[in-house]
Amino acid sequence: MLKFLSLVTLLLFCMIGHGLAQESSVPKKNSLDEFKRARELAFAGNREEARRICYEILNENPEFYDAGILIGRTFAWDKNFKSGREELQKVLDLDFDNSDAIFAMIDLEKWAGDANKAVFYCEYGLSIFPNEEAFLVEKIKLLQDIGEEDKSLLVLDELLELNPGSEEGLALMDKYKSSRMIYKAVYQHDYEYFKEPYNRKWHLSSFQLARRNSWGTVIGKINLGDLIFDGESFWSGGVAKQFEIDAYPRVTKKSYAYLNYGYSPDNLFPKHRAGAELYHKLPEAFGFSAGMRFLQFDSDAGNKNIYIYTASLEKYYRNYWFSFRTYLTPKNGNVSQSYWLTTRRYLRDSKNYIGLELAAGVSPDEPRGNFLSPDMYKYKSRKVRLSYQDRLGTDRLLYLLKFGYEREEYRVNEKRNVLSFSVKLSYQF
């Protein structure tokens, strides 16, 4: 299974790289030189001559879209917005997902004084590239300009969900910090059921409150866990409690950190848990992170400490997101290994998606990885899970559903089936 996950991940990234290579059309050297000269002329103010050169380039190479975009932009600079729209639309008719042409259309409509039309092209760009920060930033600013404050703050929340360390996003948050909707309330319930070697039901409810700040986001959590035995009702008499705090501070323009601490007075949870991880954005819409988790379980034999090292590699490609993460747990001279491959297909925007997860091993960031004994980290498991997220009546309220199946070891060479379901509601205010 581990080899399979690694192979699938490798194939996905190879396919992405191959697709990107195919999409980039490399113009002839003469066209590049002529285009460079046209740009210099355009910026020097000789825009008519720049357009003449670009038309000649397009006659020789109709797929040299940068020339068409420059023509459209120079018309917009001359306030000839009608001709500019026509030229940029020609590019989009031939290359509908050309982000440079979409940005040029946004600028043109802004300069023409039609902010609503500029917002339309922001949404058009986001329908193709749901996680493109530049489109989100433009949309936030435009919505503020036309007085749509509530909508702009919802888009700002999208941006900071995507990248808690976004310098522009945090600057906008600081600018509008007196506005509403800097809080988010979350309720999540996770349920798991298995029948071997006995019938058991796990319940974990989490109540969370998040606040946006100029430096990043802080989240307070109260988790309630319960193990239901045969003959008991939905809740037993022994509900366990855990208290957590998460923080996502900005570190640099392209990086942010994740910090976590949790405490529980009850035995179902680790007595102490902590985590730290650094996320960094890479070129070509890649991202990388590395960090660790710490769990301390209290038992009759004394405290058991578990140190887990983790790293991830992610990639945004159009309206897809791919993530591969590993967890490495040293113990008694051996290293327990877990691997998680996650992919999302965004639909209308970044708040609406379907997802698929394939996993081998246990994750401390999953509900059961925070809910069971330390022995679970030495057993093997295989998991598949589907997810779906969308709005519920209003942009402020989101729901997330997850359905999973797991085949796990509960003793050496003894396995069982585990069914899981999760529902999450989040409301911004």
Phi and psi in degrees as a GROMACS rama.xvg file:
@    title "Ramachandran Plot"
@    xaxis  label "Phi"
@    yaxis  label "Psi"
@TYPE xy
-63.2388  -42.2847  LEU-2
-63.4785  -38.3553  LYS-3
-62.4454  -47.0761  PHE-4
-61.5667  -42.2289  LEU-5
-63.4001  -41.2094  SER-6
-65.4549  -42.9559  LEU-7
-60.7193  -44.6725  VAL-8
-61.8933  -45.2083  THR-9
-60.3584  -43.4864  LEU-10
-63.6998  -40.7719  LEU-11
-60.4462  -47.7978  LEU-12
-68.7413  -33.4258  PHE-13
-65.4639  -42.1619  CYS-14
-62.7863  -40.4658  MET-15
-62.7268  -48.4368  ILE-16
-61.8848  -39.4995  GLY-17
-65.3632  -41.0818  HIS-18
-63.8597  -40.456  GLY-19
-65.1055  -38.5838  LEU-20
-65.9724  -38.9156  ALA-21
-67.7036  -34.5428  GLN-22
-72.535  -28.6893  GLU-23
-80.3523  115.523  SER-24
-91.6798  117.579  SER-25
-89.8223  113.073  VAL-26
-73.2702  164.957  PRO-27
-65.3438  155.582  LYS-28
-59.8927  -42.1707  LYS-29
-60.8811  -40.0939  ASN-30
-63.7544  -40.0124  SER-31
-63.2154  -44.0988  LEU-32
-63.7947  -43.3165  ASP-33
-66.3593  -38.1257  GLU-34
-66.1377  -39.6842  PHE-35
-59.3065  -42.0339  LYS-36
-65.919  -39.8953  ARG-37
-62.5308  -40.6032  ALA-38
-61.8448  -44.602  ARG-39
-61.7689  -40.7493  GLU-40
-65.581  -40.8363  LEU-41
-63.044  -45.0002  ALA-42
-71.4434  -22.6615  PHE-43
-82.7484  -6.32621  ALA-44
103.996  -8.77762  GLY-45
-89.9993  67.5823  ASN-46
-74.9136  -29.0567  ARG-47
-65.6408  -43.2385  GLU-48
-66.591  -36.6878  GLU-49
-62.2306  -40.9813  ALA-50
-66.8487  -38.3021  ARG-51
-59.6651  -44.5089  ARG-52
-63.8732  -42.3907  ILE-53
-63.8904  -38.373  CYS-54
-63.2698  -39.0766  TYR-55
-64.4096  -41.2553  GLU-56
-60.683  -43.6469  ILE-57
-67.9979  -30.7659  LEU-58
-63.0089  -36.5865  ASN-59
-83.6528  -35.4627  GLU-60
-140.864  87.0826  ASN-61
-60.9602  -18.3487  PRO-62
-92.4087  7.83408  GLU-63
-84.3969  79.6269  PHE-64
-67.2576  -25.7047  TYR-65
-59.6588  -33.099  ASP-66
-66.4784  -42.8294  ALA-67
-63.8975  -37.0652  GLY-68
-66.3815  -41.9329  ILE-69
-62.9185  -39.4858  LEU-70
-58.8054  -47.621  ILE-71
-61.8258  -42.1743  GLY-72
-65.5871  -41.444  ARG-73
-66.4856  -35.8365  THR-74
-61.5544  -40.9701  PHE-75
-65.3679  -39.1517  ALA-76
-62.0244  -32.8192  TRP-77
-84.7321  5.98204  ASP-78
64.286  20.5834  LYS-79
-94.0761  73.3336  ASN-80
-68.8472  -31.8485  PHE-81
-62.7578  -49.3111  LYS-82
-65.3986  -37.0019  SER-83
-61.3227  -44.5778  GLY-84
-60.2831  -43.8707  ARG-85
-60.3452  -43.0866  GLU-86
-68.7786  -42.4649  GLU-87
-69.0344  -33.655  LEU-88
-66.9365  -34.0359  GLN-89
-58.6798  -41.9356  LYS-90
-64.2577  -46.1275  VAL-91
-68.546  -28.6932  LEU-92
-65.229  -33.5669  ASP-93
-90.6678  -30.1597  LEU-94
-139.934  79.2019  ASP-95
-61.9211  -24.222  PHE-96
-107.96  28.7318  ASP-97
-77.4394  104.921  ASN-98
-64.8327  -33.7881  SER-99
-63.755  -40.2801  ASP-100
-67.182  -37.0867  ALA-101
-66.4162  -44.137  ILE-102
-61.9804  -38.2063  PHE-103
-63.1786  -39.8208  ALA-104
-63.1876  -40.7777  MET-105
-60.8446  -46.8191  ILE-106
-61.8952  -43.811  ASP-107
-59.3923  -46.2642  LEU-108
-68.7694  -33.4397  GLU-109
-61.8656  -48.1242  LYS-110
-66.2955  -29.1106  TRP-111
-78.7075  -7.18249  ALA-112
86.1764  11.8001  GLY-113
-107.275  80.1168  ASP-114
-63.6113  -34.2108  ALA-115
-64.1876  -38.4497  ASN-116
-68.4619  -36.0725  LYS-117
-64.2208  -39.6753  ALA-118
-62.143  -39.1837  VAL-119
-57.0459  -43.6547  PHE-120
-73.4729  -27.9851  TYR-121
-61.7332  -45.0313  CYS-122
-67.5536  -34.7543  GLU-123
-62.6266  -45.8673  TYR-124
-62.1051  -41.0117  GLY-125
-70.3439  -24.4526  LEU-126
-67.9291  -22.7114  SER-127
-100.209  -38.7711  ILE-128
-124.132  77.7857  PHE-129
-61.7321  -20.1743  PRO-130
-113.812  21.6265  ASN-131
-81.0121  110.603  GLU-132
-61.4998  -36.8669  GLU-133
-62.4674  -38.6035  ALA-134
-65.086  -40.9571  PHE-135
-64.1539  -43.1783  LEU-136
-61.2631  -46.0283  VAL-137
-61.0042  -41.4849  GLU-138
-65.3667  -40.2859  LYS-139
-59.3852  -48.9759  ILE-140
-63.4265  -42.253  LYS-141
-65.6967  -42.5914  LEU-142
-63.326  -36.7362  LEU-143
-64.1195  -40.115  GLN-144
-62.6788  -33.9465  ASP-145
-96.9123  9.93197  ILE-146
83.9182  11.7025  GLY-147
-90.9427  67.5825  GLU-148
-64.1008  -45.6855  GLU-149
-60.44  -44.1758  ASP-150
-64.5391  -39.5242  LYS-151
-64.1017  -36.8992  SER-152
-70.7842  -31.5683  LEU-153
-67.007  -39.8706  LEU-154
-68.3382  -36.8057  VAL-155
-61.2919  -38.7211  LEU-156
-62.5784  -40.9573  ASP-157
-57.134  -46.0796  GLU-158
-60.9269  -44.4938  LEU-159
-77.7752  -21.2796  LEU-160
-68.8032  -40.6172  GLU-161
-67.4331  -44.8878  LEU-162
-143.253  92.8852  ASN-163
-59.7847  -18.4724  PRO-164
-96.6994  10.0146  GLY-165
-59.1275  117.46  SER-166
-63.5098  -44.7086  GLU-167
-67.2345  -38.8483  GLU-168
-63.8769  -44.007  GLY-169
-68.1514  -34.456  LEU-170
-64.8419  -41.0876  ALA-171
-66.0418  -38.874  LEU-172
-62.3685  -41.6832  MET-173
-64.761  -37.9953  ASP-174
-65.4385  -38.1285  LYS-175
-106.936  25.0384  TYR-176
-64.4633  -19.9368  LYS-177
-79.9999  -7.44059  SER-178
-77.0594  172.191  SER-179
-81.5089  179.869  ARG-180
62.8511  47.5132  MET-181
-102.297  2.36797  ILE-182
-113.112  153.81  TYR-183
-139.981  127.642  LYS-184
-103.456  135.979  ALA-185
-131.816  135.152  VAL-186
-123.317  131.469  TYR-187
-135.798  135.641  GLN-188
-127.208  127.281  HIS-189
-115.174  136.882  ASP-190
-132.776  134.034  TYR-191
-136.317  146.678  GLU-192
-139.06  134.712  TYR-193
-145.03  160.248  PHE-194
-118.142  -3.33936  LYS-195
-125.283  136.472  GLU-196
-80.1273  3.00186  PRO-197
-155.775  163.698  TYR-198
-74.6694  126.147  ASN-199
-143.235  147.316  ARG-200
-128.28  128.287  LYS-201
-103.276  135.459  TRP-202
-125.628  135.988  HIS-203
-138.782  116.007  LEU-204
-108.705  137.756  SER-205
-128.271  128.751  SER-206
-113.403  123.704  PHE-207
-131.008  148.408  GLN-208
-135.199  122.933  LEU-209
-113.748  146.248  ALA-210
-131.827  130.367  ARG-211
-81.4561  136.737  ARG-212
-131.613  168.639  ASN-213
-66.4223  -22.4021  SER-214
-96.3528  -12.2795  TRP-215
152.128  -157.268  GLY-216
-121.179  142.04  THR-217
-125.002  140.457  VAL-218
-131.409  127.711  ILE-219
-102.741  140.029  GLY-220
-133.724  143.322  LYS-221
-123.875  118.958  ILE-222
-108.548  134.795  ASN-223
-119.534  120.872  LEU-224
-118.257  148.937  GLY-225
-149.842  139.094  ASP-226
-111.729  116.914  LEU-227
-96.0113  123.343  ILE-228
-93.6453  170.117  PHE-229
-55.6694  135.964  ASP-230
86.5392  -7.53761  GLY-231
-92.3018  161.01  GLU-232
-80.9979  -165.207  SER-233
-58.5723  -39.6367  PHE-234
-116.984  143.167  TRP-235
-92.5182  -174.579  SER-236
-86.4188  0.131359  GLY-237
-122.125  65.9143  GLY-238
-77.6513  127.18  VAL-239
-93.325  151.923  ALA-240
-120.622  147.875  LYS-241
-143.72  140.447  GLN-242
-119.41  128.8  PHE-243
-132.605  156.158  GLU-244
-137.638  131.409  ILE-245
-116.404  149.835  ASP-246
-140.8  142.834  ALA-247
-125.979  74.3421  TYR-248
-78.9258  146.033  PRO-249
-74.4039  136.503  ARG-250
-105.192  -54.5009  VAL-251
-136.615  -175.968  THR-252
-60.7127  -30.8188  LYS-253
-115.657  13.6486  LYS-254
-146.365  152.767  SER-255
-146.025  165.013  TYR-256
-114.886  158.185  ALA-257
-118.431  126.158  TYR-258
-127.383  138.506  LEU-259
-144.299  141.631  ASN-260
-144.062  139.704  TYR-261
-141.09  149.589  GLY-262
-137.714  141.672  TYR-263
-138.915  134.314  SER-264
-85.7639  -2.12944  PRO-265
-112.881  156.455  ASP-266
-77.6511  -17.5609  ASN-267
-68.1303  -28.3321  LEU-268
-104.465  162.146  PHE-269
-60.6527  144.347  PRO-270
-63.0716  -43.7155  LYS-271
-131.183  144.826  HIS-272
-141.73  147.826  ARG-273
-150.334  156.215  ALA-274
-154.162  150.955  GLY-275
-150.444  136.525  ALA-276
-154.85  144.378  GLU-277
-112.313  126.772  LEU-278
-107.624  136.41  TYR-279
-136.515  133.423  HIS-280
-83.9005  135.08  LYS-281
-111.36  165.322  LEU-282
-61.189  164.484  PRO-283
61.0319  33.2211  GLU-284
63.3267  25.7152  ALA-285
-93.0745  160.027  PHE-286
-145.981  152.734  GLY-287
-139.145  146.384  PHE-288
-144.44  156.115  SER-289
-152.505  141.993  ALA-290
-175.628  -160.32  GLY-291
-149.162  162.415  MET-292
-128.298  148.943  ARG-293
-130.147  130.972  PHE-294
-128.472  133.537  LEU-295
-122.492  115.448  GLN-296
-100.214  138.769  PHE-297
-98.16  128.501  ASP-298
-143.038  174.098  SER-299
-62.2584  -28.9687  ASP-300
-85.8202  3.29551  ALA-301
109.57  -177.681  GLY-302
-74.0795  138.945  ASN-303
-115.714  119.097  LYS-304
-99.8393  133.72  ASN-305
-123.301  126.598  ILE-306
-111.271  126.445  TYR-307
-125.227  127.854  ILE-308
-104.648  137.855  TYR-309
-137.388  151.956  THR-310
-150.153  152.354  ALA-311
-142.606  153.888  SER-312
-131.002  129.504  LEU-313
-130.936  160.715  GLU-314
-148.601  128.663  LYS-315
-96.7342  129.095  TYR-316
-136.74  107.518  TYR-317
52.903  -119.106  ARG-318
-103.472  32.5855  ASN-319
-121.867  150.331  TYR-320
-131.128  130.101  TRP-321
-120.23  137.828  PHE-322
-140.957  133.39  SER-323
-123.207  123.905  PHE-324
-129.569  145.359  ARG-325
-125.952  147.609  THR-326
-123.519  128.71  TYR-327
-120.035  122.19  LEU-328
-121.008  101.958  THR-329
-71.9817  137.662  PRO-330
-162.653  125.186  LYS-331
52.6986  41.9649  ASN-332
83.0775  -6.46088  GLY-333
-111.524  167.225  ASN-334
-126.395  114.975  VAL-335
-78.0903  134.518  SER-336
-119.925  134.166  GLN-337
-127.606  144.364  SER-338
-134.48  136.716  TYR-339
-131.144  124.975  TRP-340
-114.338  121.044  LEU-341
-125.042  136.17  THR-342
-135.813  144.207  THR-343
-127.284  143.342  ARG-344
-115.526  107.111  ARG-345
-75.4151  141.408  TYR-346
-102.031  -97.0885  LEU-347
-69.5245  -41.5881  ARG-348
-162.473  -167.694  ASP-349
-71.2565  -12.8576  SER-350
-91.4446  -4.40853  LYS-351
-127.578  112.523  ASN-352
-154.135  163.115  TYR-353
-114.597  148.876  ILE-354
-138.597  158.984  GLY-355
-137.431  134.273  LEU-356
-125.419  135.038  GLU-357
-122.993  130.976  LEU-358
-142.073  151.073  ALA-359
-132.794  115.661  ALA-360
105.153  -172.771  GLY-361
-112.803  141.312  VAL-362
-113.528  131.477  SER-363
-70.4492  -11.8586  PRO-364
-90.0129  -5.84984  ASP-365
-91.1296  156.898  GLU-366
-53.2104  -46.4442  PRO-367
-73.717  -24.5162  ARG-368
-69.7214  -15.2474  GLY-369
-108.216  11.6914  ASN-370
-132.448  -9.00274  PHE-371
-119.145  -171.663  LEU-372
-79.4814  163.16  SER-373
-65.1841  -19.1646  PRO-374
-66.2073  -22.9001  ASP-375
-62.733  -23.6459  MET-376
-73.8127  -9.88828  TYR-377
-97.2195  -6.85131  LYS-378
-96.2059  159.964  TYR-379
-95.4035  151.374  LYS-380
-156.74  158.087  SER-381
-132.505  135.308  ARG-382
-138.564  145.238  LYS-383
-131.844  138.777  VAL-384
-146.196  138.884  ARG-385
-110.215  148.11  LEU-386
-141.19  156.039  SER-387
-148.265  131.72  TYR-388
-128.167  141.521  GLN-389
-162.117  174.443  ASP-390
-77.9271  156.757  ARG-391
-124.4  84.1148  LEU-392
83.8907  -34.9493  GLY-393
-143.712  156.761  THR-394
-64.4253  -20.5471  ASP-395
-77.813  -24.2244  ARG-396
-112.181  123.852  LEU-397
-120.088  150.087  LEU-398
-127.549  148.065  TYR-399
-132.301  126.098  LEU-400
-115.196  139.91  LEU-401
-135.672  137.381  LYS-402
-127.788  129.548  PHE-403
-137.231  156.602  GLY-404
-132.063  135.007  TYR-405
-134.464  139.556  GLU-406
-112.972  110.051  ARG-407
-129.443  153.857  GLU-408
-80.3943  136.538  GLU-409
-116.108  -19.1467  TYR-410
-138.629  167.452  ARG-411
-59.4571  121.936  VAL-412
66.5715  12.4103  ASN-413
-117.682  126.681  GLU-414
-124.194  160.437  LYS-415
-145.26  163.488  ARG-416
-94.3596  138.421  ASN-417
-127.998  125.584  VAL-418
-104.455  141.067  LEU-419
-137.512  152.341  SER-420
-144.698  141.78  PHE-421
-140.696  139.554  SER-422
-131.255  138.008  VAL-423
-135.33  130.508  LYS-424
-119.569  134.149  LEU-425
-134.211  136.072  SER-426
-130.302  127.322  TYR-427
-99.0618  135.43  GLN-428
